[in-house]
Amino acid sequence: MDWVRKQIDELEVLARRKGLTMSAVCRMAGYPASLYSRWKSGQCEPTMFRYRDLWETIHNYNRGDNEDHRPRQAAAEKPQPLR
């Protein structure tokens, strides 16, 4: 599964270019901060869905904004405040 390791490493490089840690990317995408470290250690493999979510979160991040960076589907599931 060398291609999996390569993809995981590429995510980290992309995040660093934007000034992000992978823990921060995971949290912004709505996942536990430990998700990436479990992938990196080989405890579990990324699903395409989660990998895409993290990639989209990194890709859509702009420093200094206050927007919701979770992938579209996760953001759509965001609970609405009670009125």
Secondary structure, 3 states (H helix, E strand, C coil): CHHHHHHHHHHHHHHHHCCCCHHHHHHHCCCCCCHHHHHHHCCCCCCHHHHHHHHHHHHHCCCCCCCCCCCHHHHHCCCCCCC
